[in-house]
Amino acid sequence: MSFLSKFVDERFLEYRRRSTSLAGMAGAVVVAWALFEYRYFFRHEWSWDLLAVLLAIALVKLGLMVWWYFTK
């Protein structure tokens, strides 16, 4: 038995996985959205690359949610 196994169990690892996933998604969306807004409002230009990133994140997330709903 390792030292950490006294303090770390499956619930802790699951919470860590979920929080990391959520933080990564939120970070990607917030950064992409903030850059898109900055370029649109201050530089007066459409940033199609950032809009594509935001749409890709949304479509993958929704697609996986639908897939998991119908396969489980």
Buried (B, 14 or more C-beta within 10 A) or exposed (E): EEEEEEEEEEEEEEEEEEEEEEEEEEEBBEEBBEBBEEBBEEEEEEBEEBBEBBEEBEEEEEEEEEEEEEEE
